[in-house]
Amino acid sequence: NKIKYPYNVNVSTQDLALQALDNAQKTRSWVQEIVLERERLSNDLAALSITKVVYPTEANFLLVKVEEAPSIYRQLMEQGIIVRDRSNVKLCDGCLRITVGTPRENDRLINALKKMSTS
């Protein structure tokens, strides 16, 4: 454990990565889709009354400061919407980490959060 890398990459994942490198055009298309969805998701989240801050990012996830993060986290989990509660992590008080999903997944998340912000 002292000498292994922090994130192990198994052989299957390595094979998929090599396939992606062989098909650079398709990979660029996927990246473009994620970037567009990240921007849309960021804008939709920022428009919600329960959102305090959507932090800028270049990653495939957003760090979002919200009112009552643990409660929102639990309500989303009850609906089968998985996000990460980072509200107890140093410098992430009240934050959720939200991975950019497919348009359908992102719509589902936003609709659930809209209901929470009006109740």
CNS distance restraints for C-alpha pairs under 8 A (distance, minus, plus):
assign (resid   4 and name CA) (resid   8 and name CA) 7.74 0.50 0.50
assign (resid   9 and name CA) (resid  13 and name CA) 6.20 0.50 0.50
assign (resid   9 and name CA) (resid  14 and name CA) 6.52 0.50 0.50
assign (resid  10 and name CA) (resid  14 and name CA) 6.26 0.50 0.50
assign (resid  11 and name CA) (resid  15 and name CA) 6.16 0.50 0.50
assign (resid  12 and name CA) (resid  16 and name CA) 6.35 0.50 0.50
assign (resid  13 and name CA) (resid  17 and name CA) 6.18 0.50 0.50
assign (resid  14 and name CA) (resid  18 and name CA) 6.26 0.50 0.50
assign (resid  15 and name CA) (resid  19 and name CA) 6.25 0.50 0.50
assign (resid  16 and name CA) (resid  20 and name CA) 6.19 0.50 0.50
assign (resid  17 and name CA) (resid  21 and name CA) 6.31 0.50 0.50
assign (resid  18 and name CA) (resid  22 and name CA) 6.31 0.50 0.50
assign (resid  19 and name CA) (resid  23 and name CA) 6.41 0.50 0.50
assign (resid  20 and name CA) (resid  24 and name CA) 6.25 0.50 0.50
assign (resid  20 and name CA) (resid  26 and name CA) 7.64 0.50 0.50
assign (resid  20 and name CA) (resid  27 and name CA) 5.99 0.50 0.50
assign (resid  21 and name CA) (resid  27 and name CA) 7.54 0.50 0.50
assign (resid  23 and name CA) (resid  27 and name CA) 6.41 0.50 0.50
assign (resid  24 and name CA) (resid  28 and name CA) 6.07 0.50 0.50
assign (resid  25 and name CA) (resid  29 and name CA) 6.30 0.50 0.50
assign (resid  26 and name CA) (resid  30 and name CA) 6.37 0.50 0.50
assign (resid  27 and name CA) (resid  31 and name CA) 6.25 0.50 0.50
assign (resid  28 and name CA) (resid  32 and name CA) 6.07 0.50 0.50
assign (resid  29 and name CA) (resid  33 and name CA) 6.25 0.50 0.50
assign (resid  30 and name CA) (resid  34 and name CA) 6.27 0.50 0.50
assign (resid  31 and name CA) (resid  35 and name CA) 6.15 0.50 0.50
assign (resid  32 and name CA) (resid  36 and name CA) 6.19 0.50 0.50
assign (resid  33 and name CA) (resid  37 and name CA) 6.11 0.50 0.50
assign (resid  34 and name CA) (resid  38 and name CA) 5.88 0.50 0.50
assign (resid  34 and name CA) (resid  60 and name CA) 6.90 0.50 0.50
assign (resid  34 and name CA) (resid 100 and name CA) 6.80 0.50 0.50
assign (resid  34 and name CA) (resid 101 and name CA) 7.71 0.50 0.50
assign (resid  35 and name CA) (resid  39 and name CA) 6.29 0.50 0.50
assign (resid  35 and name CA) (resid  60 and name CA) 7.71 0.50 0.50
assign (resid  36 and name CA) (resid  40 and name CA) 6.28 0.50 0.50
assign (resid  37 and name CA) (resid  41 and name CA) 5.86 0.50 0.50
assign (resid  37 and name CA) (resid 100 and name CA) 6.75 0.50 0.50
assign (resid  37 and name CA) (resid 101 and name CA) 7.57 0.50 0.50
assign (resid  37 and name CA) (resid 102 and name CA) 7.46 0.50 0.50
assign (resid  37 and name CA) (resid 103 and name CA) 6.69 0.50 0.50
assign (resid  37 and name CA) (resid 106 and name CA) 7.96 0.50 0.50
assign (resid  38 and name CA) (resid  42 and name CA) 5.94 0.50 0.50
assign (resid  38 and name CA) (resid  60 and name CA) 7.12 0.50 0.50
assign (resid  38 and name CA) (resid  61 and name CA) 7.41 0.50 0.50
assign (resid  38 and name CA) (resid  62 and name CA) 7.70 0.50 0.50
assign (resid  38 and name CA) (resid 100 and name CA) 5.76 0.50 0.50
assign (resid  39 and name CA) (resid  43 and name CA) 6.21 0.50 0.50
assign (resid  40 and name CA) (resid  44 and name CA) 6.12 0.50 0.50
assign (resid  41 and name CA) (resid  45 and name CA) 5.98 0.50 0.50
assign (resid  41 and name CA) (resid 100 and name CA) 7.45 0.50 0.50
assign (resid  41 and name CA) (resid 106 and name CA) 6.70 0.50 0.50
assign (resid  41 and name CA) (resid 110 and name CA) 7.89 0.50 0.50
assign (resid  42 and name CA) (resid  46 and name CA) 6.08 0.50 0.50
assign (resid  42 and name CA) (resid  54 and name CA) 6.55 0.50 0.50
assign (resid  42 and name CA) (resid  62 and name CA) 7.35 0.50 0.50
assign (resid  43 and name CA) (resid  47 and name CA) 6.36 0.50 0.50
assign (resid  44 and name CA) (resid  48 and name CA) 6.91 0.50 0.50
assign (resid  44 and name CA) (resid 110 and name CA) 7.02 0.50 0.50
assign (resid  45 and name CA) (resid  51 and name CA) 6.56 0.50 0.50
assign (resid  45 and name CA) (resid  54 and name CA) 7.25 0.50 0.50
assign (resid  45 and name CA) (resid 110 and name CA) 7.03 0.50 0.50
assign (resid  46 and name CA) (resid  51 and name CA) 5.96 0.50 0.50
assign (resid  46 and name CA) (resid  52 and name CA) 7.57 0.50 0.50
assign (resid  46 and name CA) (resid  53 and name CA) 6.89 0.50 0.50
assign (resid  46 and name CA) (resid  54 and name CA) 6.18 0.50 0.50
assign (resid  47 and name CA) (resid  51 and name CA) 7.44 0.50 0.50
assign (resid  48 and name CA) (resid 113 and name CA) 7.74 0.50 0.50
assign (resid  48 and name CA) (resid 114 and name CA) 6.70 0.50 0.50
assign (resid  48 and name CA) (resid 117 and name CA) 6.81 0.50 0.50
assign (resid  49 and name CA) (resid 117 and name CA) 5.93 0.50 0.50
assign (resid  50 and name CA) (resid  66 and name CA) 5.56 0.50 0.50
assign (resid  50 and name CA) (resid  67 and name CA) 5.38 0.50 0.50
assign (resid  50 and name CA) (resid 117 and name CA) 5.55 0.50 0.50
assign (resid  51 and name CA) (resid  64 and name CA) 7.13 0.50 0.50
assign (resid  51 and name CA) (resid  65 and name CA) 6.15 0.50 0.50
assign (resid  51 and name CA) (resid  66 and name CA) 4.47 0.50 0.50
assign (resid  51 and name CA) (resid  67 and name CA) 6.55 0.50 0.50
assign (resid  52 and name CA) (resid  64 and name CA) 7.57 0.50 0.50
assign (resid  52 and name CA) (resid  65 and name CA) 5.34 0.50 0.50
assign (resid  52 and name CA) (resid  66 and name CA) 5.26 0.50 0.50
assign (resid  52 and name CA) (resid  67 and name CA) 7.04 0.50 0.50
assign (resid  53 and name CA) (resid  64 and name CA) 5.75 0.50 0.50
assign (resid  53 and name CA) (resid  65 and name CA) 4.99 0.50 0.50
assign (resid  53 and name CA) (resid  66 and name CA) 7.07 0.50 0.50
assign (resid  54 and name CA) (resid  62 and name CA) 6.98 0.50 0.50
assign (resid  54 and name CA) (resid  63 and name CA) 6.18 0.50 0.50
assign (resid  54 and name CA) (resid  64 and name CA) 4.55 0.50 0.50
assign (resid  54 and name CA) (resid  65 and name CA) 6.41 0.50 0.50
assign (resid  55 and name CA) (resid  62 and name CA) 6.82 0.50 0.50
assign (resid  55 and name CA) (resid  63 and name CA) 5.66 0.50 0.50
assign (resid  55 and name CA) (resid  64 and name CA) 6.23 0.50 0.50
assign (resid  56 and name CA) (resid  62 and name CA) 7.57 0.50 0.50
assign (resid  57 and name CA) (resid  61 and name CA) 7.56 0.50 0.50
assign (resid  57 and name CA) (resid  62 and name CA) 6.59 0.50 0.50
assign (resid  60 and name CA) (resid  99 and name CA) 6.04 0.50 0.50
assign (resid  60 and name CA) (resid 100 and name CA) 5.60 0.50 0.50
assign (resid  61 and name CA) (resid  97 and name CA) 6.65 0.50 0.50
assign (resid  61 and name CA) (resid  98 and name CA) 5.34 0.50 0.50
assign (resid  61 and name CA) (resid  99 and name CA) 3.99 0.50 0.50
assign (resid  61 and name CA) (resid 100 and name CA) 5.21 0.50 0.50
assign (resid  62 and name CA) (resid  97 and name CA) 5.70 0.50 0.50
assign (resid  62 and name CA) (resid  98 and name CA) 5.13 0.50 0.50
assign (resid  62 and name CA) (resid  99 and name CA) 6.32 0.50 0.50
assign (resid  62 and name CA) (resid 100 and name CA) 7.29 0.50 0.50
assign (resid  63 and name CA) (resid  95 and name CA) 6.36 0.50 0.50
assign (resid  63 and name CA) (resid  96 and name CA) 5.82 0.50 0.50
assign (resid  63 and name CA) (resid  97 and name CA) 4.64 0.50 0.50
assign (resid  63 and name CA) (resid  98 and name CA) 6.40 0.50 0.50
assign (resid  64 and name CA) (resid  95 and name CA) 5.21 0.50 0.50
assign (resid  64 and name CA) (resid  96 and name CA) 5.28 0.50 0.50
assign (resid  64 and name CA) (resid  97 and name CA) 6.38 0.50 0.50
assign (resid  64 and name CA) (resid  98 and name CA) 7.44 0.50 0.50
assign (resid  65 and name CA) (resid  69 and name CA) 7.56 0.50 0.50
assign (resid  65 and name CA) (resid  92 and name CA) 7.79 0.50 0.50
assign (resid  65 and name CA) (resid  93 and name CA) 7.52 0.50 0.50
assign (resid  65 and name CA) (resid  94 and name CA) 5.33 0.50 0.50
assign (resid  65 and name CA) (resid  95 and name CA) 4.14 0.50 0.50
assign (resid  65 and name CA) (resid  96 and name CA) 6.42 0.50 0.50
assign (resid  66 and name CA) (resid  94 and name CA) 5.84 0.50 0.50
assign (resid  66 and name CA) (resid  95 and name CA) 6.05 0.50 0.50
assign (resid  66 and name CA) (resid  96 and name CA) 7.38 0.50 0.50
assign (resid  67 and name CA) (resid  94 and name CA) 6.77 0.50 0.50
assign (resid  68 and name CA) (resid  72 and name CA) 6.32 0.50 0.50
assign (resid  68 and name CA) (resid  94 and name CA) 6.66 0.50 0.50
assign (resid  69 and name CA) (resid  73 and name CA) 5.94 0.50 0.50
assign (resid  69 and name CA) (resid  85 and name CA) 6.95 0.50 0.50
assign (resid  69 and name CA) (resid  87 and name CA) 6.42 0.50 0.50
assign (resid  69 and name CA) (resid  94 and name CA) 5.09 0.50 0.50
assign (resid  69 and name CA) (resid  95 and name CA) 6.12 0.50 0.50
assign (resid  69 and name CA) (resid  96 and name CA) 6.55 0.50 0.50
assign (resid  70 and name CA) (resid  74 and name CA) 6.23 0.50 0.50
assign (resid  70 and name CA) (resid  85 and name CA) 6.57 0.50 0.50
assign (resid  70 and name CA) (resid  87 and name CA) 7.06 0.50 0.50
assign (resid  70 and name CA) (resid  94 and name CA) 7.69 0.50 0.50
assign (resid  71 and name CA) (resid  75 and name CA) 6.24 0.50 0.50
assign (resid  72 and name CA) (resid  76 and name CA) 6.12 0.50 0.50
assign (resid  72 and name CA) (resid 116 and name CA) 7.78 0.50 0.50
assign (resid  73 and name CA) (resid  77 and name CA) 6.17 0.50 0.50
assign (resid  73 and name CA) (resid  83 and name CA) 6.87 0.50 0.50
assign (resid  73 and name CA) (resid  84 and name CA) 7.36 0.50 0.50
assign (resid  73 and name CA) (resid  85 and name CA) 6.15 0.50 0.50
assign (resid  73 and name CA) (resid  96 and name CA) 7.48 0.50 0.50
assign (resid  74 and name CA) (resid  78 and name CA) 6.18 0.50 0.50
assign (resid  75 and name CA) (resid  79 and name CA) 6.57 0.50 0.50
assign (resid  76 and name CA) (resid  80 and name CA) 6.42 0.50 0.50
assign (resid  76 and name CA) (resid  81 and name CA) 5.01 0.50 0.50
assign (resid  76 and name CA) (resid  82 and name CA) 6.70 0.50 0.50
assign (resid  76 and name CA) (resid  83 and name CA) 7.62 0.50 0.50
assign (resid  76 and name CA) (resid 109 and name CA) 7.96 0.50 0.50
assign (resid  76 and name CA) (resid 112 and name CA) 7.36 0.50 0.50
assign (resid  77 and name CA) (resid  81 and name CA) 5.16 0.50 0.50
assign (resid  77 and name CA) (resid  82 and name CA) 5.64 0.50 0.50
assign (resid  77 and name CA) (resid  83 and name CA) 7.61 0.50 0.50
assign (resid  81 and name CA) (resid 109 and name CA) 6.81 0.50 0.50
assign (resid  83 and name CA) (resid  96 and name CA) 6.72 0.50 0.50
assign (resid  83 and name CA) (resid  97 and name CA) 5.99 0.50 0.50
assign (resid  83 and name CA) (resid  98 and name CA) 5.20 0.50 0.50
assign (resid  83 and name CA) (resid  99 and name CA) 7.06 0.50 0.50
assign (resid  84 and name CA) (resid  96 and name CA) 5.57 0.50 0.50
assign (resid  84 and name CA) (resid  97 and name CA) 4.96 0.50 0.50
assign (resid  84 and name CA) (resid  98 and name CA) 6.61 0.50 0.50
assign (resid  85 and name CA) (resid  95 and name CA) 6.58 0.50 0.50
assign (resid  85 and name CA) (resid  96 and name CA) 4.79 0.50 0.50
assign (resid  85 and name CA) (resid  97 and name CA) 6.47 0.50 0.50
assign (resid  86 and name CA) (resid  92 and name CA) 5.95 0.50 0.50
assign (resid  86 and name CA) (resid  93 and name CA) 7.07 0.50 0.50
assign (resid  86 and name CA) (resid  94 and name CA) 7.08 0.50 0.50
assign (resid  86 and name CA) (resid  95 and name CA) 5.26 0.50 0.50
assign (resid  86 and name CA) (resid  96 and name CA) 5.34 0.50 0.50
assign (resid  86 and name CA) (resid  97 and name CA) 6.54 0.50 0.50
assign (resid  87 and name CA) (resid  92 and name CA) 5.55 0.50 0.50
assign (resid  87 and name CA) (resid  93 and name CA) 4.37 0.50 0.50
assign (resid  87 and name CA) (resid  94 and name CA) 4.25 0.50 0.50
assign (resid  87 and name CA) (resid  95 and name CA) 4.83 0.50 0.50
assign (resid  87 and name CA) (resid  96 and name CA) 6.73 0.50 0.50
assign (resid  88 and name CA) (resid  92 and name CA) 6.89 0.50 0.50
assign (resid  88 and name CA) (resid  93 and name CA) 6.01 0.50 0.50
assign (resid  88 and name CA) (resid  94 and name CA) 7.57 0.50 0.50
assign (resid  89 and name CA) (resid  93 and name CA) 6.58 0.50 0.50
assign (resid 100 and name CA) (resid 106 and name CA) 7.07 0.50 0.50
assign (resid 101 and name CA) (resid 105 and name CA) 5.49 0.50 0.50
assign (resid 101 and name CA) (resid 106 and name CA) 5.63 0.50 0.50
assign (resid 102 and name CA) (resid 106 and name CA) 6.06 0.50 0.50
assign (resid 103 and name CA) (resid 107 and name CA) 6.06 0.50 0.50
assign (resid 104 and name CA) (resid 108 and name CA) 6.26 0.50 0.50
assign (resid 105 and name CA) (resid 109 and name CA) 6.32 0.50 0.50
assign (resid 106 and name CA) (resid 110 and name CA) 6.17 0.50 0.50
assign (resid 107 and name CA) (resid 111 and name CA) 6.03 0.50 0.50
assign (resid 108 and name CA) (resid 112 and name CA) 6.21 0.50 0.50
assign (resid 109 and name CA) (resid 113 and name CA) 6.22 0.50 0.50
assign (resid 110 and name CA) (resid 114 and name CA) 6.01 0.50 0.50
assign (resid 111 and name CA) (resid 115 and name CA) 6.40 0.50 0.50
assign (resid 112 and name CA) (resid 116 and name CA) 6.47 0.50 0.50
assign (resid 113 and name CA) (resid 117 and name CA) 6.13 0.50 0.50
assign (resid 114 and name CA) (resid 118 and name CA) 6.42 0.50 0.50
assign (resid 115 and name CA) (resid 119 and name CA) 6.32 0.50 0.50
